[in-house]
């Protein structure tokens, strides 16, 4: 349905409005410049004319004005009055002559004739100096030009002054009349220009309107009609080009339809790997992400069968993919030989024409390696937690059942059963607390309580506690300390750092032989504090070194469980060191012993800083 464009939204109106606005702006600029120049020129000419007239008149009055001691010479006063009257003009409002004694000798103002012979009270005539200024008439509030010229005698002696007040307001009125004429002419010009602009705009937009009608017909699929060419100007050339465009569109419409559908399918999945084929399954388009995921070169992929590209020729056929285009999982070697294989999920979709003809296939590749790895870790974690909790729960249940069946009456057996039950319960509580701490660290909800401490004193505090427990422990051990002599001040969470050292010392004690030596070294580098704890235990096999900090991982599960460990101590230590910006690692030799290293960032401070 054709929608009629309102006049105020049409190109005609916009064209006319633009033309008129440009014309108005031009007229305003020219008018402002013209009126301003006219005003400046008129006022300056008027002032110059008044100054010249005053100067000419003073030279004439100098011959008639003489010094009077006691009385005014009547003949001389009449002569001066005659000179003023002869030089009076419409532009002059008042002229008067004042002698050297400041007495008024003559004036052209009828209302002030009675002031002749009396003292002058006009403030502009005070020192008989030359003056030319603009003032406001107190009687009429009009602008007036004031000229004061000294009158000199033949001997260049000042014998009086000439006061001339001229009508400056009349000059401004004349300027306003000229400005009004200019504005009236401008308005008439604008109306005439508006009519011309609308006619010109219509002559331009009419062919454009016809081309718009043709464009609507082409949009509906009608390519038979042509735009009528009415001239050989640019619009005529545009009409010819428009007709040629319609012909080209008709010729390429079907080919573009197929390409457009294929392009839409590819563009909709550009964030992942995308592979497009023709109807025979040959690769025709493959993006950079797909090349990276499949670890192939573009030259080796384009033109190749998609089944061979994905290495699924034995399990699938092209017909099977077309009939059942579900997702499949494939495993490909990583571009980095040091990394594991890449697991890819492939989603297929068909490219169909409007007729239903299948013209190709699109495969979208998603890297799900990390998802599968995370899912596997989750399954292993749940399995480990279930196993670790089931063992103490089963043991606890067995002893409680025995007590319930009457063993509680045996004074020798009942306390032992209760002690085992309490120990297993404590181990489950420790495990749950450790899991909660790890969960807080993973979610980022845990906040470190940082404070500056003497790290060497803190390590000594923990080791002193282990020295005191030697007699109570079933195994005898000796702690050997090798500390730097310098005091080491660092900002750490004291409780968490003590927990890390406790975990490492407990492991060293557990896995050291009876009478073994545990060496604890504390040293400093330029940017780090290094704490190492070395035991003389059985050591860790090389295959287990990379997994020792995983949750629930134990080298000797039976022995570790017998010792009461949860398998989470090293994992918690790793997270605590990571939160401090530090690191933890292990070096070990089987049947020789293990050394755990703790590294913390350290910035040395001068001793007087603490003072």
MARVOKOL-950066 format. One line per field, with one value per residue (C-alpha): chain; x, y, z. Coordinates in steps of 0.02 Angstrom, whole numbers. Example, Ala and Ser with C-alpha at 12.3 -4.5 7.8 and 13.67 -1.06 7.14 Angstrom:
<nodes>
chaine = (A / A)
u = (615 / 684)
v = (-225 / -53)
w = (390 / 357)
</nodes>
This chain:
<nodes>
chaine = (A / A / A / A / A / A / A / A / A / A / A / A / A / A / A / A / A / A / A / A / A / A / A / A / A / A / A / A / A / A / A / A / A / A / A / A / A / A / A / A / A / A / A / A / A / A / A / A / A / A / A / A / A / A / A / A / A / A / A / A / A / A / A / A / A / A / A / A / A / A / A / A / A / A / A / A / A / A / A / A / A / A / A / A / A / A / A / A / A / A / A / A / A / A / A / A / A / A / A / A / A / A / A / A / A / A / A / A / A / A / A / A / A / A / A / A / A / A / A / A / A / A / A / A / A / A / A / A / A / A / A / A / A / A / A / A / A / A / A / A / A / A / A / A / A / A / A / A / A / A / A / A / A / A / A / A / A / A / A / A / A / A / A / A / A / A / A / A / A / A / A / A / A / A / A / A / A / A / A / A / A / A / A / A / A / A / A / A / A / A / A / A / A / A / A / A / A / A / A / A / A / A / A / A / A / A / A / A / A / A / A / A / A / A / A / A / A / A / A / A / A / A / A / A / A / A / A / A / A / A / A / A / A / A / A / A / A / A / A / A / A / A / A / A / A / A / A / A / A / A / A / A / A / A / A / A / A / A / A / A / A / A / A / A / A / A / A / A / A / A / A / A / A / A / A / A / A / A / A / A / A / A / A / A / A / A / A / A / A / A / A / A / A / A / A / A / A / A / A / A / A / A / A / A / A / A / A / A / A / A / A / A / A / A / A / A / A / A / A / A / A / A / A / A / A / A / A / A / A / A / A / A / A / A / A / A / A / A / A / A / A / A / A / A / A / A / A / A / A / A / A / A / A / A / A / A / A / A / A / A / A / A / A / A / A / A / A / A / A / A / A / A / A / A / A / A / A / A / A / A / A / A / A / A / A / A / A / A / A / A / A / A / A / A / A / A / A / A / A / A / A / A / A / A / A / A / A / A / A / A / A / A / A / A / A / A / A / A / A / A / A / A / A / A / A / A / A / A / A / A / A / A / A / A / A / A / A / A / A / A / A / A / A / A / A / A / A / A / A / A / A / A / A / A / A / A / A / A / A / A / A / A / A / A / A / A / A / A / A / A / A / A / A / A / A / A / A / A / A / A / A / A / A / A / A / A / A / A / A / A / A / A / A / A / A / A / A / A / A / A / A / A / A / A / A / A / A / A / A / A / A / A / A / A / A / A / A / A / A / A / A / A / A / A / A / A / A / A / A / A / A / A / A / A / A / A / A / A / A / A / A / A / A / A / A / A / A / A / A / A / A / A / A / A / A / A / A / A / A / A / A / A / A / A / A / A / A / A / A / A / A / A / A / A / A / A / A / A / A / A / A / A / A / A / A / A / A / A / A / A / A / A / A / A / A / A / A / A / A / A / A / A / A / A / A / A / A / A / A / A / A)
u = (0 / 68 / 90 / 68 / 204 / 142 / 200 / 296 / 394 / 422 / 582 / 492 / 467 / 642 / 721 / 620 / 650 / 838 / 843 / 741 / 846 / 1005 / 926 / 869 / 1038 / 1122 / 999 / 1021 / 1211 / 1210 / 1076 / 1167 / 1329 / 1240 / 1138 / 1287 / 1397 / 1260 / 1236 / 1422 / 1445 / 1293 / 1334 / 1517 / 1473 / 1348 / 1474 / 1606 / 1483 / 1437 / 1619 / 1662 / 1513 / 1561 / 1742 / 1690 / 1568 / 1696 / 1815 / 1675 / 1621 / 1800 / 1791 / 1633 / 1660 / 1769 / 1807 / 1673 / 1710 / 1545 / 1406 / 1357 / 1378 / 1205 / 1265 / 1395 / 1265 / 1148 / 1288 / 1329 / 1144 / 1131 / 1279 / 1199 / 1031 / 1109 / 1200 / 1052 / 994 / 860 / 991 / 1041 / 931 / 1022 / 1175 / 1237 / 1390 / 1470 / 1603 / 1759 / 1664 / 1543 / 1400 / 1281 / 1299 / 1178 / 1070 / 958 / 838 / 684 / 647 / 819 / 826 / 794 / 959 / 1062 / 1179 / 1165 / 1284 / 1292 / 1239 / 1272 / 1397 / 1470 / 1545 / 1660 / 1840 / 1816 / 1903 / 1854 / 1723 / 1626 / 1516 / 1347 / 1225 / 1042 / 927 / 846 / 687 / 654 / 766 / 832 / 1013 / 1099 / 1271 / 1359 / 1498 / 1595 / 1725 / 1830 / 1816 / 1982 / 2013 / 2137 / 2277 / 2237 / 2163 / 2013 / 1870 / 1727 / 1652 / 1523 / 1398 / 1306 / 1176 / 1120 / 982 / 1071 / 909 / 844 / 992 / 947 / 767 / 825 / 932 / 781 / 676 / 808 / 817 / 628 / 635 / 770 / 670 / 513 / 610 / 687 / 516 / 452 / 609 / 583 / 403 / 455 / 601 / 485 / 375 / 525 / 604 / 445 / 431 / 614 / 603 / 448 / 535 / 677 / 575 / 444 / 564 / 625 / 445 / 426 / 584 / 514 / 358 / 468 / 569 / 409 / 361 / 533 / 516 / 355 / 441 / 377 / 525 / 427 / 393 / 522 / 551 / 512 / 666 / 618 / 787 / 972 / 1028 / 1085 / 907 / 890 / 1052 / 989 / 827 / 926 / 1035 / 880 / 806 / 969 / 969 / 795 / 855 / 1008 / 903 / 787 / 935 / 1024 / 878 / 877 / 1067 / 1067 / 931 / 1038 / 1192 / 1094 / 1028 / 1202 / 1277 / 1143 / 1180 / 1366 / 1350 / 1232 / 1370 / 1527 / 1575 / 1617 / 1697 / 1590 / 1605 / 1487 / 1476 / 1393 / 1260 / 1395 / 1471 / 1627 / 1689 / 1667 / 1677 / 1776 / 1817 / 1975 / 1904 / 1861 / 2036 / 2110 / 1999 / 2029 / 2215 / 2216 / 2267 / 2134 / 2211 / 2192 / 2013 / 1923 / 1862 / 1882 / 1739 / 1669 / 1670 / 1858 / 1887 / 1805 / 1876 / 1704 / 1698 / 1684 / 1536 / 1436 / 1387 / 1331 / 1154 / 1150 / 1203 / 1069 / 930 / 978 / 1080 / 1106 / 1260 / 1412 / 1571 / 1743 / 1917 / 2060 / 2242 / 2280 / 2386 / 2497 / 2582 / 2603 / 2413 / 2287 / 2173 / 2029 / 1851 / 1731 / 1542 / 1476 / 1299 / 1235 / 1101 / 1045 / 1035 / 870 / 800 / 620 / 581 / 644 / 800 / 948 / 1095 / 1220 / 1262 / 1325 / 1424 / 1453 / 1599 / 1604 / 1757 / 1688 / 1856 / 1847 / 1664 / 1701 / 1854 / 1752 / 1615 / 1741 / 1819 / 1646 / 1606 / 1773 / 1747 / 1574 / 1641 / 1786 / 1674 / 1551 / 1690 / 1776 / 1614 / 1552 / 1705 / 1692 / 1502 / 1508 / 1635 / 1534 / 1373 / 1455 / 1517 / 1351 / 1256 / 1373 / 1341 / 1154 / 1159 / 1232 / 1415 / 1384 / 1370 / 1549 / 1657 / 1813 / 1742 / 1615 / 1744 / 1851 / 1700 / 1648 / 1826 / 1830 / 1658 / 1715 / 1875 / 1779 / 1654 / 1795 / 1873 / 1707 / 1688 / 1866 / 1831 / 1668 / 1752 / 1893 / 1766 / 1673 / 1837 / 1880 / 1706 / 1722 / 1891 / 1825 / 1675 / 1781 / 1678 / 1826 / 1915 / 2094 / 2126 / 2294 / 2417 / 2603 / 2692 / 2868 / 2862 / 3013 / 2933 / 2771 / 2864 / 2958 / 2793 / 2723 / 2882 / 2891 / 2718 / 2776 / 2931 / 2818 / 2715 / 2864 / 2842 / 2656 / 2678 / 2696 / 2848 / 3001 / 3066 / 3184 / 3158 / 3314 / 3299 / 3401 / 3337 / 3403 / 3463 / 3365 / 3190 / 3061 / 2905 / 2765 / 2578 / 2482 / 2327 / 2407 / 2278 / 2280 / 2469 / 2483 / 2359 / 2473 / 2628 / 2529 / 2473 / 2651 / 2724 / 2588 / 2625 / 2812 / 2783 / 2661 / 2775 / 2943 / 3019 / 3037 / 3183 / 3189 / 3247 / 3131 / 3230 / 3144 / 3234 / 3184 / 3274 / 3245 / 3275 / 3260 / 3070 / 3016 / 3022 / 3056 / 3004 / 3051 / 3007 / 3104 / 3061 / 3149 / 2995 / 2960 / 2948 / 2823 / 2828 / 2864 / 2693 / 2606 / 2701 / 2582 / 2428 / 2485 / 2391 / 2227 / 2081 / 2065 / 2223 / 2335 / 2489 / 2458 / 2271 / 2265 / 2406 / 2338 / 2165 / 2241 / 2333 / 2167 / 2199 / 2059 / 2157 / 2117 / 2262 / 2377 / 2232 / 2186 / 2368 / 2380 / 2224 / 2286 / 2455 / 2368 / 2260 / 2420 / 2500 / 2623 / 2657 / 2685 / 2775 / 2862 / 3023 / 3037 / 3141 / 3069 / 3140 / 3238 / 3109 / 3010 / 3035 / 2887 / 2925 / 2818 / 2851 / 2777 / 2803 / 2920 / 2975 / 3117 / 3092 / 3225 / 3227 / 3200 / 3037 / 2960 / 3033)
v = (0 / 169 / 289 / 472 / 587 / 745 / 910 / 963 / 799 / 800 / 839 / 989 / 1069 / 1027 / 1094 / 1255 / 1275 / 1252 / 1378 / 1505 / 1481 / 1510 / 1664 / 1730 / 1703 / 1791 / 1937 / 1951 / 1953 / 2078 / 2184 / 2187 / 2236 / 2366 / 2446 / 2448 / 2528 / 2653 / 2700 / 2722 / 2824 / 2935 / 2974 / 3006 / 3122 / 3214 / 3238 / 3296 / 3417 / 3490 / 3505 / 3594 / 3711 / 3755 / 3788 / 3899 / 3994 / 4028 / 4110 / 4229 / 4263 / 4303 / 4464 / 4524 / 4469 / 4589 / 4612 / 4704 / 4769 / 4831 / 4832 / 4736 / 4827 / 4819 / 4838 / 4703 / 4585 / 4613 / 4574 / 4412 / 4365 / 4399 / 4284 / 4144 / 4166 / 4165 / 4002 / 3916 / 3753 / 3618 / 3501 / 3629 / 3635 / 3775 / 3887 / 4011 / 4120 / 4146 / 4280 / 4260 / 4312 / 4166 / 4284 / 4232 / 4354 / 4274 / 4118 / 4044 / 3970 / 4080 / 4013 / 4067 / 4243 / 4314 / 4237 / 4352 / 4455 / 4334 / 4203 / 4040 / 3886 / 3753 / 3624 / 3588 / 3765 / 3769 / 3788 / 3853 / 3696 / 3608 / 3473 / 3356 / 3229 / 3139 / 3174 / 3147 / 3298 / 3310 / 3387 / 3263 / 3114 / 3116 / 3093 / 3260 / 3309 / 3440 / 3545 / 3674 / 3780 / 3919 / 4091 / 4178 / 4361 / 4422 / 4408 / 4222 / 4269 / 4165 / 4289 / 4166 / 4000 / 3938 / 3807 / 3706 / 3573 / 3474 / 3345 / 3175 / 3076 / 3130 / 3044 / 2882 / 2900 / 2914 / 2758 / 2663 / 2714 / 2645 / 2483 / 2465 / 2484 / 2350 / 2229 / 2255 / 2220 / 2065 / 1995 / 2021 / 1936 / 1788 / 1761 / 1769 / 1652 / 1530 / 1516 / 1493 / 1365 / 1260 / 1260 / 1212 / 1078 / 1003 / 994 / 898 / 784 / 733 / 615 / 552 / 512 / 409 / 313 / 282 / 207 / 95 / 43 / -10 / -114 / -196 / -235 / -327 / -424 / -324 / -288 / -256 / -68 / 66 / 241 / 374 / 475 / 660 / 741 / 719 / 794 / 703 / 648 / 575 / 478 / 419 / 357 / 259 / 184 / 139 / 46 / -50 / -91 / -168 / -279 / -337 / -374 / -482 / -580 / -610 / -629 / -819 / -833 / -704 / -799 / -953 / -854 / -751 / -906 / -980 / -817 / -796 / -971 / -936 / -762 / -823 / -935 / -832 / -836 / -1022 / -1127 / -1132 / -1249 / -1239 / -1365 / -1382 / -1513 / -1645 / -1619 / -1529 / -1388 / -1217 / -1100 / -1121 / -983 / -954 / -1025 / -1189 / -1199 / -1171 / -1300 / -1431 / -1388 / -1386 / -1264 / -1181 / -1250 / -1427 / -1399 / -1311 / -1436 / -1582 / -1693 / -1639 / -1820 / -1831 / -1661 / -1718 / -1895 / -1976 / -2073 / -2240 / -2192 / -2074 / -2044 / -1882 / -1951 / -1996 / -1821 / -1746 / -1862 / -1846 / -1686 / -1708 / -1652 / -1764 / -1761 / -1781 / -1775 / -1690 / -1661 / -1487 / -1363 / -1355 / -1523 / -1495 / -1489 / -1629 / -1666 / -1548 / -1609 / -1532 / -1534 / -1515 / -1456 / -1480 / -1385 / -1397 / -1255 / -1264 / -1160 / -1104 / -1252 / -1369 / -1418 / -1451 / -1348 / -1381 / -1413 / -1300 / -1369 / -1265 / -1318 / -1284 / -1316 / -1411 / -1470 / -1363 / -1406 / -1591 / -1569 / -1471 / -1601 / -1741 / -1648 / -1621 / -1806 / -1853 / -1725 / -1791 / -1968 / -1923 / -1829 / -1973 / -2099 / -1996 / -1969 / -2147 / -2225 / -2135 / -2145 / -2334 / -2355 / -2243 / -2336 / -2505 / -2450 / -2368 / -2525 / -2627 / -2509 / -2516 / -2707 / -2706 / -2664 / -2503 / -2612 / -2675 / -2554 / -2598 / -2601 / -2456 / -2317 / -2377 / -2383 / -2207 / -2142 / -2213 / -2138 / -1967 / -1975 / -2019 / -1881 / -1755 / -1809 / -1780 / -1609 / -1562 / -1620 / -1520 / -1364 / -1382 / -1402 / -1246 / -1147 / -1206 / -1160 / -984 / -963 / -1026 / -908 / -759 / -729 / -754 / -596 / -603 / -517 / -440 / -371 / -336 / -470 / -532 / -688 / -768 / -753 / -829 / -980 / -1001 / -995 / -1140 / -1242 / -1216 / -1292 / -1446 / -1458 / -1465 / -1606 / -1722 / -1815 / -1840 / -1906 / -2091 / -2054 / -1959 / -1822 / -1674 / -1504 / -1422 / -1235 / -1136 / -956 / -794 / -675 / -530 / -489 / -517 / -409 / -454 / -421 / -585 / -663 / -735 / -871 / -934 / -933 / -1030 / -1155 / -1178 / -1207 / -1325 / -1427 / -1443 / -1485 / -1614 / -1699 / -1696 / -1774 / -1905 / -1966 / -1951 / -2108 / -2127 / -2019 / -1924 / -1746 / -1612 / -1468 / -1298 / -1162 / -979 / -865 / -708 / -658 / -487 / -498 / -653 / -747 / -933 / -1058 / -1241 / -1395 / -1555 / -1727 / -1896 / -1994 / -2111 / -1970 / -1943 / -2038 / -1925 / -1964 / -1897 / -1732 / -1635 / -1701 / -1683 / -1517 / -1583 / -1603 / -1775 / -1836 / -1950 / -2045 / -2178 / -2173 / -2310 / -2236 / -2060 / -2111 / -2206 / -2047 / -1953 / -1841 / -1769 / -1750 / -1563 / -1487 / -1457 / -1395 / -1268 / -1216 / -1186 / -1076 / -977 / -944 / -897 / -769 / -693 / -680 / -819 / -997 / -1172 / -1318 / -1481 / -1571 / -1754 / -1912 / -2082 / -2166 / -2006 / -1874 / -1723 / -1535 / -1417 / -1237 / -1085 / -919 / -751 / -579 / -474 / -294 / -256 / -112 / -17 / -46 / 138 / 132 / 26 / 137)
w = (0 / -53 / 92 / 49 / 114 / 198 / 123 / 278 / 272 / 84 / -9 / -89 / 79 / 140 / -20 / -13 / 173 / 151 / 9 / 109 / 266 / 167 / 89 / 258 / 336 / 190 / 199 / 387 / 373 / 229 / 314 / 479 / 395 / 286 / 426 / 542 / 410 / 365 / 547 / 577 / 418 / 448 / 629 / 592 / 447 / 555 / 694 / 572 / 494 / 664 / 715 / 552 / 568 / 747 / 701 / 553 / 661 / 800 / 677 / 625 / 805 / 855 / 754 / 843 / 1023 / 1125 / 1306 / 1408 / 1578 / 1652 / 1526 / 1370 / 1205 / 1127 / 948 / 969 / 1048 / 902 / 781 / 871 / 875 / 689 / 653 / 754 / 670 / 497 / 534 / 613 / 528 / 556 / 630 / 761 / 916 / 1005 / 988 / 1114 / 1141 / 1312 / 1342 / 1446 / 1603 / 1575 / 1527 / 1391 / 1246 / 1120 / 1095 / 961 / 1089 / 1104 / 1278 / 1340 / 1265 / 1437 / 1494 / 1380 / 1488 / 1634 / 1700 / 1607 / 1707 / 1575 / 1645 / 1472 / 1463 / 1611 / 1554 / 1374 / 1305 / 1143 / 1169 / 1054 / 1139 / 1136 / 1275 / 1322 / 1317 / 1489 / 1417 / 1275 / 1324 / 1144 / 1095 / 1052 / 991 / 1101 / 1026 / 1127 / 1034 / 1113 / 1026 / 999 / 955 / 825 / 952 / 985 / 1152 / 1211 / 1228 / 1247 / 1189 / 1065 / 1124 / 989 / 1027 / 872 / 847 / 837 / 866 / 695 / 612 / 701 / 643 / 464 / 486 / 556 / 406 / 289 / 392 / 383 / 194 / 187 / 296 / 192 / 33 / 114 / 161 / -14 / -82 / 37 / -23 / -204 / -170 / -81 / -233 / -348 / -230 / -223 / -413 / -435 / -301 / -382 / -551 / -467 / -354 / -481 / -574 / -406 / -360 / -518 / -476 / -303 / -381 / -488 / -335 / -249 / -400 / -403 / -218 / -260 / -400 / -550 / -664 / -825 / -812 / -844 / -777 / -908 / -955 / -976 / -1003 / -1031 / -866 / -709 / -669 / -843 / -819 / -650 / -730 / -861 / -725 / -625 / -773 / -797 / -612 / -627 / -768 / -671 / -518 / -621 / -691 / -526 / -406 / -399 / -382 / -242 / -149 / -131 / -82 / 42 / 132 / 141 / 201 / 336 / 401 / 409 / 487 / 624 / 695 / 670 / 855 / 839 / 705 / 547 / 398 / 248 / 105 / -63 / -97 / -126 / 46 / -17 / 95 / 13 / 165 / 327 / 451 / 551 / 711 / 627 / 553 / 726 / 811 / 676 / 666 / 474 / 338 / 231 / 71 / 138 / 196 / 52 / -78 / 42 / 98 / 265 / 323 / 290 / 369 / 532 / 515 / 534 / 371 / 460 / 571 / 458 / 279 / 199 / 182 / 365 / 414 / 301 / 365 / 547 / 573 / 761 / 857 / 869 / 974 / 899 / 974 / 882 / 928 / 996 / 898 / 1054 / 1072 / 1260 / 1285 / 1285 / 1139 / 1100 / 1117 / 990 / 980 / 803 / 762 / 585 / 489 / 309 / 182 / 86 / -54 / -58 / -170 / -34 / -131 / -14 / -76 / 61 / 242 / 383 / 530 / 686 / 797 / 985 / 1093 / 1244 / 1312 / 1468 / 1496 / 1490 / 1600 / 1727 / 1722 / 1748 / 1895 / 1968 / 1954 / 2033 / 2171 / 2213 / 2211 / 2326 / 2448 / 2451 / 2480 / 2614 / 2709 / 2687 / 2769 / 2938 / 2934 / 2906 / 3046 / 3162 / 3122 / 3158 / 3329 / 3373 / 3323 / 3433 / 3577 / 3545 / 3550 / 3726 / 3711 / 3809 / 3966 / 3944 / 4041 / 3942 / 3764 / 3775 / 3806 / 3660 / 3545 / 3597 / 3572 / 3394 / 3359 / 3421 / 3318 / 3160 / 3195 / 3221 / 3056 / 2965 / 3046 / 2994 / 2817 / 2806 / 2875 / 2748 / 2609 / 2667 / 2670 / 2494 / 2435 / 2505 / 2422 / 2255 / 2260 / 2312 / 2470 / 2586 / 2645 / 2709 / 2876 / 2831 / 2958 / 2965 / 3067 / 3099 / 2989 / 3073 / 3246 / 3179 / 3107 / 3272 / 3364 / 3260 / 3274 / 3462 / 3474 / 3377 / 3490 / 3641 / 3564 / 3532 / 3697 / 3667 / 3490 / 3453 / 3344 / 3398 / 3284 / 3291 / 3210 / 3137 / 3102 / 2977 / 2979 / 2908 / 3043 / 2972 / 3037 / 2899 / 2907 / 2787 / 2771 / 2788 / 2865 / 3021 / 3054 / 2875 / 2864 / 3028 / 2954 / 2801 / 2908 / 3021 / 2870 / 2804 / 2976 / 3011 / 2845 / 2882 / 3053 / 2984 / 2846 / 2937 / 3012 / 3201 / 3256 / 3091 / 3068 / 2996 / 2923 / 2917 / 2818 / 2807 / 2684 / 2585 / 2405 / 2326 / 2308 / 2404 / 2568 / 2546 / 2681 / 2652 / 2757 / 2722 / 2791 / 2780 / 2728 / 2585 / 2458 / 2318 / 2152 / 2000 / 1923 / 2078 / 2095 / 1980 / 2073 / 2253 / 2274 / 2203 / 2321 / 2404 / 2316 / 2420 / 2370 / 2501 / 2531 / 2662 / 2765 / 2750 / 2806 / 2952 / 3001 / 3003 / 2853 / 2745 / 2584 / 2580 / 2678 / 2530 / 2422 / 2555 / 2574 / 2387 / 2387 / 2538 / 2456 / 2294 / 2387 / 2461 / 2290 / 2335 / 2278 / 2345 / 2264 / 2309 / 2265 / 2311 / 2289 / 2327 / 2485 / 2522 / 2571 / 2514 / 2525 / 2519 / 2472 / 2515 / 2427 / 2481 / 2403 / 2510 / 2507 / 2631 / 2751 / 2846 / 3034 / 3074 / 2976 / 3113 / 3247)
</nodes>
